[in-house]
Amino acid sequence: MVRAEAWALLREYTQGESLIRHALAVEAAMRAYARRFGADEEVWGIVGLLHDFDYEKWPDPKDHPTRGAEVLRARGVPEEVVTAILSHAEYLGIPRATPLMKTLFAVDELCGFNTAAALIRPSKSVLDLEASSVKKRMKDKAFARNVKREDIVKGAEELGIPLEEHIQFVIEAMRTVADDLGLRGNTGAGGEGPRGAGVG
């Protein structure tokens, strides 16, 4: 599967803009970590893009992401991609045995939290968001209460990367697609992301 096919599949199953933007944020973070780890950027990016593609249609834990996995297998998607996507659901109990699996888990909740932290800023932008601000927000239990802080912490630990460094790395990945994420805000700063045309 190439990115264009993954994008078409995501749009086939997902209409909500926030879920599309989350997929793009996770894709950007996965691609950045693939480059850092010397892994296959296309495979990692597709895993990020498709990890929640079935969520809008089948949000119940008894269906997501297992129903999506059935769709992917039927379309001939490699098992490496399917298993990685299944592994991000803690309740399925699939051991995160590979860097790909560990990274998806580590960036998933964090991308959502970073988005919430950016949107509450006066600038409404990821371009001036910093890890220290995100860590401060993590201590506020009322803020973005649906995001599991323990998953963010555990994800960084599984990657073997200090939490603040991990947060900043994901912020910087998200900045590269700030326009696609609706997170340029009113800063007026920054350039076009490398995949800025991907949303059209």
KARA-V815877 format. One record per residue. N is the residue number from 1. RES is the residue in one small letter. BURIAL is 1 if it has 9 or more other C-alpha atoms within 8 Angstrom, else 0. D_CENTER is the distance of its C-alpha to the mean C-alpha in Angstrom with 1 decimal. Layout:
BEGIN
[[N | RES | BURIAL | D_CENTER] [N | RES | BURIAL | D_CENTER]]
END
This chain:
BEGIN
[[1 | m | 0 | 18.8] [2 | v | 0 | 18.1] [3 | r | 1 | 15.4] [4 | a | 0 | 17.8] [5 | e | 0 | 18.3] [6 | a | 1 | 14.6] [7 | w | 1 | 14.4] [8 | a | 0 | 17.6] [9 | l | 1 | 16.6] [10 | l | 1 | 13.6] [11 | r | 1 | 16.2] [12 | e | 0 | 18.8] [13 | y | 1 | 17.2] [14 | t | 1 | 15.2] [15 | q | 1 | 17.1] [16 | g | 0 | 15.5] [17 | e | 0 | 14.3] [18 | s | 0 | 12.0] [19 | l | 1 | 10.1] [20 | i | 1 | 10.3] [21 | r | 1 | 9.0] [22 | h | 1 | 5.9] [23 | a | 1 | 5.6] [24 | l | 1 | 6.8] [25 | a | 1 | 4.9] [26 | v | 1 | 1.9] [27 | e | 1 | 5.6] [28 | a | 1 | 7.3] [29 | a | 1 | 6.2] [30 | m | 1 | 7.1] [31 | r | 1 | 10.1] [32 | a | 1 | 11.2] [33 | y | 1 | 11.4] [34 | a | 1 | 13.1] [35 | r | 1 | 15.6] [36 | r | 0 | 16.1] [37 | f | 0 | 16.9] [38 | g | 0 | 18.8] [39 | a | 0 | 16.9] [40 | d | 0 | 16.6] [41 | e | 1 | 14.1] [42 | e | 1 | 14.5] [43 | v | 0 | 14.0] [44 | w | 1 | 10.8] [45 | g | 1 | 9.5] [46 | i | 1 | 10.8] [47 | v | 1 | 9.3] [48 | g | 1 | 5.7] [49 | l | 1 | 7.5] [50 | l | 1 | 9.5] [51 | h | 1 | 8.1] [52 | d | 1 | 9.2] [53 | f | 1 | 11.7] [54 | d | 1 | 14.5] [55 | y | 1 | 13.6] [56 | e | 1 | 15.7] [57 | k | 0 | 18.6] [58 | w | 1 | 18.6] [59 | p | 1 | 17.0] [60 | d | 0 | 19.4] [61 | p | 0 | 18.4] [62 | k | 0 | 21.4] [63 | d | 1 | 19.8] [64 | h | 1 | 16.0] [65 | p | 1 | 14.8] [66 | t | 1 | 18.3] [67 | r | 1 | 19.5] [68 | g | 1 | 16.6] [69 | a | 1 | 17.5] [70 | e | 0 | 21.1] [71 | v | 0 | 20.2] [72 | l | 1 | 18.4] [73 | r | 1 | 21.4] [74 | a | 0 | 23.8] [75 | r | 0 | 22.5] [76 | g | 0 | 22.9] [77 | v | 1 | 19.4] [78 | p | 0 | 19.8] [79 | e | 0 | 19.7] [80 | e | 0 | 17.6] [81 | v | 1 | 14.6] [82 | v | 1 | 15.8] [83 | t | 0 | 16.3] [84 | a | 1 | 13.0] [85 | i | 1 | 11.4] [86 | l | 1 | 14.2] [87 | s | 1 | 13.8] [88 | h | 1 | 10.7] [89 | a | 1 | 13.2] [90 | e | 0 | 15.4] [91 | y | 0 | 18.3] [92 | l | 0 | 18.8] [93 | g | 0 | 19.9] [94 | i | 0 | 18.8] [95 | p | 0 | 19.2] [96 | r | 1 | 16.3] [97 | a | 0 | 18.8] [98 | t | 0 | 17.1] [99 | p | 0 | 15.0] [100 | l | 0 | 12.5] [101 | m | 1 | 12.3] [102 | k | 1 | 12.3] [103 | t | 1 | 9.5] [104 | l | 1 | 7.0] [105 | f | 1 | 8.6] [106 | a | 1 | 8.8] [107 | v | 1 | 5.4] [108 | d | 1 | 4.2] [109 | e | 1 | 7.2] [110 | l | 1 | 7.5] [111 | c | 1 | 5.2] [112 | g | 1 | 7.4] [113 | f | 1 | 10.3] [114 | n | 1 | 10.3] [115 | t | 1 | 10.4] [116 | a | 1 | 13.2] [117 | a | 1 | 14.9] [118 | a | 1 | 15.0] [119 | l | 1 | 16.5] [120 | i | 0 | 19.2] [121 | r | 0 | 20.4] [122 | p | 0 | 23.6] [123 | s | 1 | 22.0] [124 | k | 1 | 18.9] [125 | s | 1 | 17.1] [126 | v | 1 | 14.5] [127 | l | 1 | 17.2] [128 | d | 0 | 19.3] [129 | l | 1 | 16.9] [130 | e | 0 | 17.6] [131 | a | 1 | 16.5] [132 | s | 0 | 19.9] [133 | s | 1 | 19.2] [134 | v | 1 | 16.0] [135 | k | 1 | 17.9] [136 | k | 0 | 20.7] [137 | r | 1 | 18.7] [138 | m | 1 | 17.6] [139 | k | 0 | 21.3] [140 | d | 0 | 21.8] [141 | k | 0 | 21.5] [142 | a | 0 | 22.1] [143 | f | 0 | 19.1] [144 | a | 0 | 16.0] [145 | r | 0 | 17.8] [146 | n | 0 | 15.5] [147 | v | 0 | 12.9] [148 | k | 0 | 14.2] [149 | r | 0 | 15.1] [150 | e | 0 | 16.4] [151 | d | 1 | 13.1] [152 | i | 1 | 11.9] [153 | v | 1 | 15.3] [154 | k | 1 | 15.6] [155 | g | 1 | 12.4] [156 | a | 1 | 14.0] [157 | e | 1 | 17.3] [158 | e | 1 | 16.3] [159 | l | 1 | 15.2] [160 | g | 0 | 18.5] [161 | i | 1 | 17.2] [162 | p | 0 | 18.6] [163 | l | 1 | 16.4] [164 | e | 1 | 17.2] [165 | e | 1 | 16.6] [166 | h | 1 | 13.1] [167 | i | 1 | 12.3] [168 | q | 1 | 14.2] [169 | f | 0 | 12.6] [170 | v | 1 | 9.0] [171 | i | 1 | 11.1] [172 | e | 0 | 12.9] [173 | a | 1 | 10.2] [174 | m | 1 | 9.2] [175 | r | 1 | 13.0] [176 | t | 1 | 13.4] [177 | v | 1 | 12.1] [178 | a | 1 | 13.4] [179 | d | 1 | 15.7] [180 | d | 1 | 13.3] [181 | l | 1 | 11.3] [182 | g | 0 | 14.8] [183 | l | 1 | 14.6] [184 | r | 1 | 17.5] [185 | g | 1 | 19.7] [186 | n | 0 | 23.3] [187 | t | 1 | 23.2] [188 | g | 0 | 24.3] [189 | a | 0 | 23.1] [190 | g | 0 | 21.0] [191 | g | 0 | 21.1] [192 | e | 0 | 19.5] [193 | g | 1 | 16.2] [194 | p | 0 | 16.7] [195 | r | 0 | 15.0] [196 | g | 1 | 16.2] [197 | a | 0 | 18.2] [198 | g | 0 | 15.6] [199 | v | 0 | 15.4] [200 | g | 0 | 19.1]]
END
